[in-house]
Amino acid sequence: MRIALPGKSFSFLSHQIRHLKMVRLANRRPTSQYVLFLDATCWSIIALMLSPLSRRSTLLYLSMFHQQLASTSYFRNLSLKLFRQLIAWSDTKVVLLECDDDCIRPSLRFNGTRKIVLPMPRSTSFLPGSRQSCRSNKMSLRVGLGGTIRPQKGTLDPAFLSAVIMGAKQSETPMELVAGFPDRQGFRENLPCEIKFVDTTHYDDYLRFIESLDVLVVNLRKDHYWYRSSGVVQDALSAGAYVIVNDYPVARSQVSTPVAVGAVYREFVELTTALRSVPAKLGSGFECRSLKWNEARTSKAISDTFAKAFVVHAS
């Protein structure tokens, strides 16, 4: 007798099995002082905490989006509760990116004695400062809307696009508006005529698009990104662009820690104002601030920050 599993069930089971295989492989590797693992399945987390690896090394859980998803998903909320209990029973430490989780409701937070807050690493796909070397010879600024179009983002929100166009028109410095996303998504026709489309279907095309920007403007949905980092924001900052993003705790930290390399907005009228003032921001020591931001987010800098934080927790 043949058993046919629905597509979603098969995908769920294969996902669980893949994570369990990763735990098995991790246990076969040489012992290290720390073992870092990301948002994963409950079964793999249980297997990891019960494995010999947990007795040989200190487990570090990197919380990237589990807490955010748990705020809107019953299943994720249930799994987070289980996971928080497992951490309470073990010596596992929790690594939070950018800021403490005290900005979300108490039922989603981790125990204060378990948490270590670290900055999100810069993207090594880009050279720091490369964008500034090109900017001095330009008479206009290239302002982009980038990243994959997803329901969690409001890139094509008409009110958002209108605010961007208005800010560009009000700027004393000419601005070229471009939007980069994969052509296969079929949203090309949704762009206003003032915004030029750039196909970023291939990853190299995406890298070139981000490297070409002076400014990145982002619109993220609050229910999906209030306590979650943005990859496209980090890429643009790593490439030396100025970033304007929603005023959410993690995103705000991305563009302001350790120095300001962008701006945040709550209403679209604030976005228009921020975009209009970009030329002045880019001309007041922005290159030095961008380099300082990138230096503070190298692997060595973050490793040093982690070592100091871990000593404090151990004491």
Secondary structure, DSSP 8 states (H G I E B T S, - for coil): ------HHHHHHHHHHHHHHHHHHHHHHS---SEEEEES--HHHHHHHHHSTHHHHSEEEEEESSHHHHHTT-HHHHHHHHHHHHHHHHS--EEEEESS-GGGS-GGG---GGGEEEE-----TTS-TTTTHHHHTT-SSEEEEEES---TTB-TT-HHHHHHHHHHHHH-SS-EEEEEEE-GGG--GGGS-TTSEEEE--SHHHHHHHHHT-SEEE--B-HHHHTT---HHHHHHHHTT-EEEEE--HHHHHHHHSSS--EEEESSHHHHHHHHHTHHHHHTSSHHHHHHHHHHTTSHHHHHHHHHHHHHHHH-
